[in-house]
Amino acid sequence: MHIAIILVLGLVAGILVGLMGIGGGIVVVPALVYFLGMGEHTAQGTSLFILLPPLGLGALAVYWKERHVDLPAGIACAAGILLGGYFGGKLAVGISSRPLQALFGIFLVFSAIMLWREAGKSPPAKEGPHA
């Protein structure tokens, strides 16, 4: 039964990654904690493992084909994420599960508020690469 739940979770996370460009961890981490009973650290570590190989490659192919990828920005940000991910992981493993869950929740709420505020603004004049 867990395998079926995990497969559905992966499918839903993949659809959301392609549809909204969100990080799959926003979906995967809470689902692993609440549906499978994993601890926060294990859920985050498992999410990183799950997302490492396929992280958006399917969606990236579509965006690349439509010329909606800024390659220099992507490379620079990926380098920052590589370095920041290492140091963030070092910090996270030193924090107990409850405060780590609280930080994750605060981040999600903050992200939701920021996106909600942006949604109320008028759309950009032009959509496309380097808009």
N, C-alpha and C positions, 0 to 999 in steps of 0.2 A: 504493500500500500504506500509506503514512503516513496518508492521509486515513481509511482504514478503522480503523486503530489509534486515531487521534485521536477518531473518532466513538464507538468502543467505550469509550475512556477517559472521554469526556464523559458517556456513558450510565451507566457505573459510578459516576463521581463524583456525578452527579445522584441516583442511587438512594441512595447513602450519605448525601448531604446530607439527603434526605427521611427516610430511615430512622433515622439516628442524630443528625442535627443537627450533623454535623461540618463544618468548613470544607472545601470542595472542594480547597483547596490541599494538604491533608494527603495526598490521593490524587494530585492532578494534578502537583505539583512533582516528587516522586520518579519518577513514571511518565514525565514529559517528559525527565528526566535519564537514566534507565536504559533506557527503551524507544526513545527518539528521539535520545539522545545530545546533548541540549542542555546548555549550561553552566548552572550554578546561577543566575546572574543572569538569563539569558534565560528559564529555566524559571519563575522567580519572577515576572518581568515579564509573561510570557505567561499565567501563572495569574491574575494580577491582571486582565489584559484579559479573559480568558475569563469570570471570575466577576463582573466588574463589572455587566453588564446583568442577567444572570439569577440573581444571587446569592440563591438560596433562594426566589425569587418563587413558584415552583410549590408548594414545600413550605409556604411562608408562607401561601398561600391556604388550604391544608388546616388548618393550625394556627389561623389566624384564624377560620375557620368554626367550629372546635371551641372557640373562646374560650380558647385557650392562648397568648395574646400579651399581654405587659405593655407597652402602648404608651409610657408615660412612660419606663420603663426602657430600652426599645428606642431611643427618640429620644436619650436622654442618652448611651447607649453608642455609638450611631452617630456622634454628634458627637465623642466621644472617639476613636473609630476613625479618623474623617476626619483629625483633627489628628495623632494618633499615627502613622497610616499615612504621612503626609507626612514626618514626622521619621524614622520607621523606614526609609523608602525612601532618604532622604538618607544615613543611616548605612550601609545595606546596599550601596549602590553604591561606597562607599569601602573595602569589605572584599573581599579576594580570594576566589575561588570555594571553595577548600578549607576555610578557616575558616568560611565562610558555610554550607557543607554540614554541617560539624561542629556548628555552632550549631543548625541545623534538626534534625539528628538528636538532639541532646541535648534539645531541646524536645519532640520526639515521644516519646522515652523517658520524660521527666519526666511528660508528659501521660498516657502509658499507665500509669505507676505510680500516679499520683493517681486515675485512673479505676478501676483494679484495686482499690485500697484502699477506695474508695467503694462498689464493688460488693459488698464483704463486709459492709457495714453493713445494718442492718434498714431496710426501705423506709419512706418517710414515711407518716404515718397517712392523709393525704388527698391525692389527685392532682387537680390542676385549677389554674385561674388563682389566682395569689397563694397557692399552697399553702405 
